[in-house]
Amino acid sequence: MNLANDGATFSAIYDWNYVLWEVRLKLLAAGFFSYLGVFLIAHWLSSWISATYCTLSTKQKIFWNMNITRGLFAVQSCGAGLWALLIDPVFQVDQVYSQQKWSWFHCLIAAGYFLLENIVFNVSNIVFRVFDVFEGVHHLFAFGGLLGLIINIKSGHYLPLMGLLLEMNTPSYCISSILAR
């Protein structure tokens, strides 16, 4: 086992030219489709495993699947946010303009997730004829903040990564809301 090689392979995951729109849009789409896959796998597994899930209404099933997806996203968000807050030396030195390749990757994947969450939220509101203004504004600002980061390539990543830390309580909330059914 060569540890020097393992580190190079790990950093190669983040080795993209983030200045290119093609790269940014591909990673945004990768985040969207990855979390859409989690959403669909959650539906499939829950249908197969959970008797409670099968008795839920369609609206409740969407909420259930989105909770599982949101919980998984929150784990990724906490990892990225804590890394920026506690470990990364570049972010410790410059919290305004600093960027890292790994932070670009996580911010673009997060933007893809928030795009999915906005689509699910708005489509379900239209289909079920309900609308929560505060949640709608929350989802819009979450995606809009990361969209601003994608458009302005010179902006720093520390603040958006700290924003992702706000997802820290989400896994426990998602688990408790699923178990409460």
C-alpha positions as a Markdown table, in Angstrom:
| # | Residue | x | y | z |
|---|---|---|---|---|
| 1 | Met | 0.0 | 0.0 | 0.0 |
| 2 | Asn | 1.4 | 3.3 | -1.1 |
| 3 | Leu | 0.0 | 6.2 | 0.9 |
| 4 | Ala | 1.5 | 8.8 | -1.4 |
| 5 | Asn | -0.5 | 7.3 | -4.3 |
| 6 | Asp | -3.7 | 7.1 | -2.4 |
| 7 | Gly | -3.6 | 10.8 | -1.6 |
| 8 | Ala | -3.0 | 11.6 | -5.3 |
| 9 | Thr | -6.0 | 9.5 | -6.2 |
| 10 | Phe | -8.2 | 11.2 | -3.6 |
| 11 | Ser | -7.3 | 14.7 | -4.8 |
| 12 | Ala | -7.8 | 13.7 | -8.4 |
| 13 | Ile | -11.5 | 13.6 | -7.7 |
| 14 | Tyr | -11.5 | 17.3 | -7.3 |
| 15 | Asp | -9.1 | 18.1 | -10.1 |
| 16 | Trp | -11.3 | 20.0 | -12.6 |
| 17 | Asn | -11.0 | 23.4 | -14.3 |
| 18 | Tyr | -13.8 | 25.1 | -12.4 |
| 19 | Val | -13.5 | 28.3 | -14.5 |
| 20 | Leu | -15.2 | 26.5 | -17.4 |
| 21 | Trp | -19.0 | 26.7 | -17.6 |
| 22 | Glu | -19.1 | 23.2 | -18.9 |
| 23 | Val | -17.4 | 21.8 | -15.8 |
| 24 | Arg | -19.6 | 23.8 | -13.4 |
| 25 | Leu | -22.8 | 22.8 | -15.2 |
| 26 | Lys | -21.7 | 19.1 | -15.4 |
| 27 | Leu | -21.1 | 19.1 | -11.6 |
| 28 | Leu | -24.4 | 20.9 | -10.9 |
| 29 | Ala | -26.2 | 18.2 | -13.0 |
| 30 | Ala | -24.2 | 15.5 | -11.3 |
| 31 | Gly | -25.4 | 16.8 | -7.9 |
| 32 | Phe | -29.0 | 17.0 | -9.2 |
| 33 | Phe | -29.1 | 13.5 | -10.7 |
| 34 | Ser | -27.1 | 11.9 | -7.8 |
| 35 | Tyr | -29.7 | 13.1 | -5.3 |
| 36 | Leu | -32.5 | 12.4 | -7.6 |
| 37 | Gly | -31.2 | 8.8 | -7.7 |
| 38 | Val | -31.1 | 8.8 | -3.9 |
| 39 | Phe | -34.7 | 10.0 | -3.9 |
| 40 | Leu | -35.8 | 7.2 | -6.3 |
| 41 | Ile | -33.8 | 4.5 | -4.4 |
| 42 | Ala | -35.4 | 5.7 | -1.2 |
| 43 | His | -38.8 | 5.2 | -2.8 |
| 44 | Trp | -37.9 | 1.8 | -4.1 |
| 45 | Leu | -36.4 | 0.5 | -0.9 |
| 46 | Ser | -39.1 | 2.0 | 1.3 |
| 47 | Ser | -41.8 | 0.4 | -0.9 |
| 48 | Trp | -40.0 | -2.9 | -0.6 |
| 49 | Ile | -39.1 | -2.8 | 3.1 |
| 50 | Ser | -41.6 | -0.6 | 5.0 |
| 51 | Ala | -45.2 | -1.6 | 5.5 |
| 52 | Thr | -45.8 | 1.9 | 6.9 |
| 53 | Tyr | -44.6 | 3.5 | 3.7 |
| 54 | Cys | -47.0 | 1.6 | 1.6 |
| 55 | Thr | -50.0 | 3.0 | 3.6 |
| 56 | Leu | -48.9 | 6.6 | 3.2 |
| 57 | Ser | -50.5 | 9.0 | 0.8 |
| 58 | Thr | -48.6 | 10.2 | -2.3 |
| 59 | Lys | -47.8 | 13.5 | -0.6 |
| 60 | Gln | -46.5 | 11.8 | 2.5 |
| 61 | Lys | -44.4 | 9.4 | 0.4 |
| 62 | Ile | -42.7 | 12.4 | -1.4 |
| 63 | Phe | -42.0 | 14.0 | 2.0 |
| 64 | Trp | -40.6 | 10.7 | 3.3 |
| 65 | Asn | -38.3 | 10.2 | 0.3 |
| 66 | Met | -37.2 | 13.8 | 0.4 |
| 67 | Asn | -36.4 | 13.4 | 4.1 |
| 68 | Ile | -34.1 | 10.5 | 3.3 |
| 69 | Thr | -32.5 | 12.5 | 0.5 |
| 70 | Arg | -32.2 | 15.6 | 2.7 |
| 71 | Gly | -30.6 | 13.6 | 5.5 |
| 72 | Leu | -27.9 | 12.2 | 3.2 |
| 73 | Phe | -27.2 | 15.6 | 1.8 |
| 74 | Ala | -26.9 | 17.0 | 5.3 |
| 75 | Val | -24.1 | 14.4 | 6.1 |
| 76 | Gln | -22.2 | 15.6 | 3.0 |
| 77 | Ser | -22.8 | 19.3 | 4.0 |
| 78 | Cys | -21.6 | 18.8 | 7.5 |
| 79 | Gly | -18.4 | 17.1 | 6.3 |
| 80 | Ala | -17.6 | 19.9 | 3.9 |
| 81 | Gly | -18.5 | 22.6 | 6.4 |
| 82 | Leu | -16.6 | 21.2 | 9.3 |
| 83 | Trp | -13.5 | 20.6 | 7.0 |
| 84 | Ala | -13.6 | 24.3 | 6.0 |
| 85 | Leu | -14.2 | 25.4 | 9.6 |
| 86 | Leu | -11.7 | 23.3 | 11.5 |
| 87 | Ile | -9.1 | 21.7 | 9.2 |
| 88 | Asp | -8.4 | 23.5 | 5.9 |
| 89 | Pro | -5.5 | 25.9 | 6.3 |
| 90 | Val | -6.4 | 28.0 | 3.3 |
| 91 | Phe | -9.8 | 28.9 | 4.8 |
| 92 | Gln | -8.2 | 29.7 | 8.1 |
| 93 | Val | -6.0 | 32.3 | 6.5 |
| 94 | Asp | -8.5 | 34.0 | 4.2 |
| 95 | Gln | -12.2 | 33.6 | 4.9 |
| 96 | Val | -13.4 | 36.1 | 2.4 |
| 97 | Tyr | -11.8 | 35.2 | -0.9 |
| 98 | Ser | -10.4 | 31.7 | -0.4 |
| 99 | Gln | -11.4 | 28.8 | -2.7 |
| 100 | Gln | -10.2 | 25.2 | -2.9 |
| 101 | Lys | -10.9 | 22.6 | -5.6 |
| 102 | Trp | -12.7 | 20.5 | -3.0 |
| 103 | Ser | -14.9 | 23.4 | -2.0 |
| 104 | Trp | -15.8 | 24.1 | -5.6 |
| 105 | Phe | -16.8 | 20.4 | -6.0 |
| 106 | His | -19.0 | 20.4 | -2.8 |
| 107 | Cys | -20.6 | 23.8 | -3.6 |
| 108 | Leu | -21.6 | 22.7 | -7.1 |
| 109 | Ile | -23.0 | 19.4 | -5.9 |
| 110 | Ala | -24.9 | 21.2 | -3.2 |
| 111 | Ala | -26.3 | 23.6 | -5.8 |
| 112 | Gly | -27.5 | 20.5 | -7.7 |
| 113 | Tyr | -29.2 | 19.2 | -4.6 |
| 114 | Phe | -30.9 | 22.6 | -3.9 |
| 115 | Leu | -32.1 | 22.6 | -7.5 |
| 116 | Leu | -33.7 | 19.2 | -7.0 |
| 117 | Glu | -35.2 | 20.4 | -3.7 |
| 118 | Asn | -36.7 | 23.4 | -5.4 |
| 119 | Ile | -38.2 | 21.4 | -8.2 |
| 120 | Val | -39.7 | 18.8 | -5.9 |
| 121 | Phe | -41.0 | 21.5 | -3.6 |
| 122 | Asn | -42.6 | 23.6 | -6.4 |
| 123 | Val | -44.0 | 20.6 | -8.3 |
| 124 | Ser | -45.5 | 19.1 | -5.2 |
| 125 | Asn | -47.0 | 22.5 | -4.3 |
| 126 | Ile | -48.6 | 22.7 | -7.7 |
| 127 | Val | -49.9 | 19.1 | -7.7 |
| 128 | Phe | -51.2 | 19.1 | -4.1 |
| 129 | Arg | -52.4 | 22.8 | -4.3 |
| 130 | Val | -50.5 | 24.0 | -1.2 |
| 131 | Phe | -47.9 | 26.6 | -0.7 |
| 132 | Asp | -45.7 | 27.5 | 2.3 |
| 133 | Val | -44.3 | 31.0 | 1.7 |
| 134 | Phe | -41.5 | 30.7 | 4.2 |
| 135 | Glu | -40.3 | 27.4 | 3.0 |
| 136 | Gly | -40.5 | 28.6 | -0.6 |
| 137 | Val | -38.4 | 31.6 | 0.2 |
| 138 | His | -35.9 | 29.4 | 2.2 |
| 139 | His | -35.5 | 27.0 | -0.8 |
| 140 | Leu | -35.2 | 29.9 | -3.2 |
| 141 | Phe | -32.5 | 31.7 | -1.2 |
| 142 | Ala | -30.6 | 28.4 | -0.6 |
| 143 | Phe | -30.4 | 27.7 | -4.3 |
| 144 | Gly | -29.9 | 31.4 | -5.2 |
| 145 | Gly | -26.9 | 31.8 | -2.9 |
| 146 | Leu | -25.1 | 28.9 | -4.5 |
| 147 | Leu | -26.1 | 30.0 | -7.9 |
| 148 | Gly | -24.4 | 33.4 | -7.2 |
| 149 | Leu | -21.3 | 31.4 | -6.3 |
| 150 | Ile | -21.5 | 29.5 | -9.5 |
| 151 | Ile | -21.8 | 32.7 | -11.6 |
| 152 | Asn | -19.2 | 34.8 | -9.8 |
| 153 | Ile | -16.1 | 32.6 | -9.9 |
| 154 | Lys | -14.1 | 35.0 | -7.8 |
| 155 | Ser | -16.3 | 34.8 | -4.7 |
| 156 | Gly | -15.0 | 33.0 | -1.7 |
| 157 | His | -16.4 | 29.7 | -0.5 |
| 158 | Tyr | -16.0 | 30.0 | 3.2 |
| 159 | Leu | -19.4 | 31.6 | 3.8 |
| 160 | Pro | -21.4 | 29.1 | 1.6 |
| 161 | Leu | -19.7 | 26.2 | 3.3 |
| 162 | Met | -20.6 | 27.7 | 6.7 |
| 163 | Gly | -24.1 | 27.9 | 5.4 |
| 164 | Leu | -24.0 | 24.2 | 4.6 |
| 165 | Leu | -23.3 | 23.7 | 8.3 |
| 166 | Leu | -26.8 | 24.9 | 9.0 |
| 167 | Glu | -27.9 | 21.4 | 7.8 |
| 168 | Met | -26.2 | 19.9 | 10.9 |
| 169 | Asn | -29.5 | 19.0 | 12.7 |
| 170 | Thr | -31.2 | 17.7 | 9.5 |
| 171 | Pro | -30.2 | 14.0 | 9.8 |
| 172 | Ser | -31.7 | 13.7 | 13.3 |
| 173 | Tyr | -34.8 | 15.6 | 12.2 |
| 174 | Cys | -35.2 | 13.4 | 9.1 |
| 175 | Ile | -34.8 | 10.2 | 11.1 |
| 176 | Ser | -37.3 | 11.3 | 13.8 |
| 177 | Ser | -39.9 | 12.4 | 11.2 |
| 178 | Ile | -39.7 | 9.1 | 9.4 |
| 179 | Leu | -39.9 | 7.1 | 12.7 |
| 180 | Ala | -42.8 | 9.2 | 13.8 |
| 181 | Arg | -45.0 | 7.7 | 11.0 |
